[in-house]
Amino acid sequence: PRPFDGEFGTKNYSKGFILNCWETGSKDMIAPVHEFKLFRVDIDSSRDEAIRKFVYETLRFACGCLNERTNGTIHFGVADEVEKQTCGYNPKEIVGVVATNKPLFNDKLTEFIDKCFAGESRSNVHYCIRPPVFIPVKGSFGEPQSQDRVVVEVDIVPSYSFCKGDTFQAGFKDLGRGKKEETVYVRHGSQTEAIVDAAEMRDHVKNLPKLDEERKIREQAKNPRAENQ
């Protein structure tokens, strides 16, 4: 896959290629977790529901990554890892989606961060969710392009300096999805799930200082010159 938190340059994906990564839970916070979305409805500027689905899935995934302090990438146009959810494709197969109005992706993502995330921490969320990256999908047998299809990827980087001490909550009523109240999402294995149990919420809050300290250590190990925050 594309290098995490980086551009793809002039490279592309090949239709039918199988990504060599998994929808795993947090490993070491720095190696990104992944989530794959086939996205059977092609994304177009005239299809508001498709854009809303993109925003919903991205922000829900982001909330889970932020609360677990783990890097992550969500991919649109890639078949699910679970075979029964691949709609006939191979697990993790590059399929691609049509995206004719690329600036709309980032515009709507930015707009709904403020609408969906709760509390003062929402301003920091903007710094942790990277703009969408559009990777061209080359057709089978070396054709230049596969019907102008792309894979859309969004990276989540919950930096210690922006996340320390915060529990992130998101609600999606403005997207017409989920409950009205804001909810805390976390990563459980390969899934992004809401915390609905009070005891689980207490455990998460209790564990937060440990997650923050671990994130800080991991960041410093990756970049020894980074100053202590």
Disulfide bonds with the S-S distance in Angstrom:
none
